[in-house]
Amino acid sequence: MEQVKIVNNETQAELRSRGLIGEQEVVHVQGDLLIVVNVVENSRRVLGPAVNFLNESTNKQILKG
């Protein structure tokens, strides 16, 4: 069984504002895919590759040498 990575609230709010997920949906990463779960109906759908929607490089710093 693959490990599920929780997507933070800020990212989920951004996906909602872009119209990619609804108010009753949450997202998590499973493998390399972003999975949308409707918490009311308990249905699931694949949004697409996680790298297309999540930018984890925002916390990286440029090192000067």
Secondary structure, DSSP 8 states (H G I E B T S, - for coil): ---EEE--HHHHHHHHHTTSS-TTEEEEEETTEEEEEETTTTEEEEEEEGGGT--GGGG------
